[in-house]
């Protein structure tokens, strides 16, 4: 390419900080961290002060003016503000709040007009390349079953709105059966994998999802079953929760880094 792609990271939580530090350390060839954003600007400045090349700490709305790729690791509540700015400027958005994207379909249409790209990392799932390949034919059915320790689902809007108490469970409890869109709305910080699966396959209405609070496990378990005209697949992944944020798995930050690496790598394996 002859130059580095410029990267900004929105949100410096467990995932954002890991991604920012990796880019700064030179772990991804052809990329340069130029800016970050966080709710607490002063704390963010302290956290990046020891970087080899400390990025600018900017308001969320300013990131797209400074970088070509914006990695969104922020709360879902600010997704629309950030995504709108990125897409209007024709930049590349890499969102982790994928569920929020399902609630703003106009952003996808607008990206087609501005030349922006929306690149969704695989995250805590397995086999999205298989799902994408099957989607080139006819997919008959896709089901995702998410099992998490109760602490990984605590505070989700669906639980609050329906008065579901998962604080003292002694056995697994299914807290939602519905579509990927239902899951994204009810668990915006917990099951973004459902939205990623829907986008790769047959859409948010036809993708079926079960969410379980399971006190018998200490990992986040994602199981996908898919039936298509090219074959059937069952894929399960047991993810170790992040120490800093049990709502997400440690592998999510790795998935972002791997996705960024694909954008500059001379050889890429997988569809």
C-alpha positions, 0 to 999 in steps of 0.5 A: 500500500505504501502507507499505513491505514489510520485507525481510531478506536471508540471506547476504551473498555476491555476490548477497545483498550486491548485493540488500541494497545495492539495497534500501537505496539505494531502488532498489525502491519500497515496500520497506525492508531491516530485517535481514541474516544472515551466517555471520561476524556481525562482518564483516557488520556492517562491510559494511553499516555504510555503508548509508543505514539499516544493517539489523540483523545477526541470526542466521538463525533470527531473520530471519522475526520481523523481516521479511515477505519473506526473500530466501535467498542462503545456502549450501544447507546452511542452507536447511531451517533458514531455510525452516522458520522463515519458513514457520512464521511465514507469511512470504514466502520467496524462495529461491535454493537452489531445488534444496534446496526439491525435497529438502524437499517438506513445506515446500510443504505446510506453506506451504499451511497457514500462509499462507506464500508461496514465490516463486522468481526466474527466476534465470539462465534464460530463458522461465519465463513461457513454461514456466508458460503451457505448463504450463496445457495439456500439456507433453510434454517439457522438457530443460535443458542447462547448460554451465559453465566447469570452475571453475563446477562445481568441488567439486560433490558429484556430481563428488566422489562419482563421482571425476570430475576436471574440472581439466584438460579440453581438451574439453567433458565431460558430467558428468551426464545425469538428472532435475532432482532428480538435478541439484539433489542433485549440483550444489546450488550450480551448477544451481538453474536446473534446480529452478526449471524443474521447479517451473514446468513438469512437476516434478523427475522428468520434467524432463531435465537435462544438465550439461557442464563446458566449458573452451572457454567463459567464460560459463554457458550455459543452454539449454531445449527444451520441447514441448507441446500449445500449441507448441514452444520453444528458449531459450538464455541466455549468462550472464556469471559473477559475479566474486565467485562463478563458480558463479553468473551476474551476472544472478541478483542482477538477477533477485531485484531484478526479482522484488521489484520485481514485488511492489510495482509498479503495472504488471507485464508477463509472466505 
